[in-house]
Amino acid sequence: MKTSSSKERIQMLMDEFHLNQTDFCNKTKIQKSALSNYIKGDRVPRQDQISKIADAFGISASWLMGYDVPMYEPAASADSVDTYKVHLLRYYELLNEEGKKRLLEQARFFASQDEYKETKSGESAG
């Protein structure tokens, strides 16, 4: 069942990843005029455009079309994959080299802080 529109889902995606229209178009290889039409609600993306967007962000095409499904496809072995790792990797893939370097610096900082470290039981130390 549809609970949203592609227009709304594209905007949600742009908001989540903090992208402007130019950045979104660069990532998805969609023309800016087409994206503008989708955001205004003047047009609905064709299936090939839905696929481009879904593939670029690793999201569910059904979610992008507005269906009541998870945004991200479940991992093949969902029990063994930490969803934080999946999301972190998706954000990492959006970054340029400088962004990746800065993210690594931040990760090192958090890993050095006792309050953020995992204990042996898998719970945080804090």
C-alpha positions as CSV (number, residue, x, y, z in Angstrom):
1,M,0.0,0.0,0.0
2,K,1.3,3.5,-0.9
3,T,1.6,5.8,2.1
4,S,3.6,8.6,0.4
5,S,4.6,9.9,-3.0
6,S,7.9,9.7,-4.9
7,K,8.1,13.5,-4.5
8,E,8.0,13.2,-0.7
9,R,10.4,10.3,-0.6
10,I,12.9,12.1,-2.8
11,Q,12.8,15.1,-0.5
12,M,13.1,12.8,2.6
13,L,16.2,11.2,0.9
14,M,17.7,14.6,0.2
15,D,17.1,15.7,3.8
16,E,18.5,12.5,5.3
17,F,21.7,12.8,3.3
18,H,21.9,16.6,3.5
19,L,22.0,17.0,-0.3
20,N,21.0,19.9,-2.5
21,Q,19.6,19.3,-5.9
22,T,23.0,19.6,-7.6
23,D,24.6,17.0,-5.3
24,F,21.7,14.7,-5.7
25,C,21.9,14.9,-9.5
26,N,25.7,14.3,-9.4
27,K,25.2,11.2,-7.3
28,T,22.3,9.7,-9.2
29,K,23.2,11.0,-12.8
30,I,19.7,12.3,-13.1
31,Q,19.2,15.6,-15.0
32,K,18.5,18.6,-12.7
33,S,15.4,19.6,-14.7
34,A,14.0,16.1,-14.2
35,L,14.7,16.2,-10.4
36,S,13.1,19.7,-10.2
37,N,9.9,18.3,-11.9
38,Y,9.9,15.4,-9.4
39,I,10.3,17.7,-6.4
40,K,7.6,20.0,-7.6
41,G,5.3,17.1,-8.3
42,D,4.9,17.9,-11.9
43,R,6.2,14.5,-12.9
44,V,6.6,11.1,-11.4
45,P,10.0,9.3,-12.0
46,R,10.0,6.6,-14.6
47,Q,11.1,3.1,-13.5
48,D,14.7,3.7,-14.9
49,Q,15.0,6.9,-12.9
50,I,13.7,5.1,-9.8
51,S,16.3,2.5,-10.3
52,K,19.1,5.1,-10.7
53,I,18.1,6.7,-7.4
54,A,17.6,3.5,-5.5
55,D,21.0,2.1,-6.8
56,A,22.9,5.3,-6.0
57,F,21.7,5.3,-2.4
58,G,21.3,1.6,-1.8
59,I,17.6,2.0,-1.0
60,S,14.5,0.1,-1.8
61,A,12.9,1.1,-5.1
62,S,9.5,0.3,-3.6
63,W,10.1,2.7,-0.7
64,L,11.1,5.4,-3.2
65,M,7.8,4.9,-5.0
66,G,6.0,5.6,-1.8
67,Y,5.1,2.1,-0.6
68,D,5.0,1.1,3.1
69,V,8.2,-0.9,3.1
70,P,11.6,-0.3,4.8
71,M,13.8,2.4,3.1
72,Y,16.7,0.0,3.0
73,E,16.5,-3.6,1.7
74,P,17.2,-6.1,4.4
75,A,20.7,-7.4,4.4
76,A,21.1,-11.0,3.1
77,S,22.0,-12.1,6.6
78,A,20.2,-9.5,8.7
79,D,21.0,-11.2,11.9
80,S,24.7,-10.9,11.4
81,V,24.8,-7.4,10.0
82,D,24.7,-4.4,12.4
83,T,22.4,-1.8,10.9
84,Y,24.6,1.0,12.2
85,K,27.4,-0.5,10.1
86,V,25.2,-0.5,7.0
87,H,24.1,3.1,7.5
88,L,27.7,4.2,8.2
89,L,28.9,2.6,5.1
90,R,26.2,4.2,3.0
91,Y,27.1,7.7,4.4
92,Y,30.8,6.9,3.8
93,E,30.2,6.1,0.2
94,L,28.7,9.6,-0.3
95,L,31.9,11.4,0.9
96,N,34.8,12.7,-1.2
97,E,38.4,11.9,0.0
98,E,38.5,14.8,2.4
99,G,35.2,13.8,3.9
100,K,36.4,10.2,4.3
101,K,39.5,11.4,6.0
102,R,37.6,13.5,8.5
103,L,35.1,10.7,9.2
104,L,38.0,8.4,10.0
105,E,39.4,11.1,12.4
106,Q,36.0,11.3,14.1
107,A,35.8,7.5,14.4
108,R,39.3,7.4,16.0
109,F,38.2,10.1,18.5
110,F,35.0,8.2,19.5
111,A,36.9,4.9,19.7
112,S,39.4,6.5,22.1
113,Q,36.6,7.6,24.5
114,D,35.7,5.1,27.2
115,E,32.1,6.2,27.2
116,Y,31.6,5.0,23.6
117,K,33.6,1.7,23.8
118,E,31.9,-1.6,23.8
119,T,32.3,-3.9,26.8
120,K,32.9,-7.6,26.4
121,S,29.2,-8.3,26.9
122,G,28.4,-6.1,23.8
123,E,27.0,-3.2,25.9
124,S,28.5,0.2,25.9
125,A,30.8,1.1,28.8
126,G,28.9,4.3,29.6
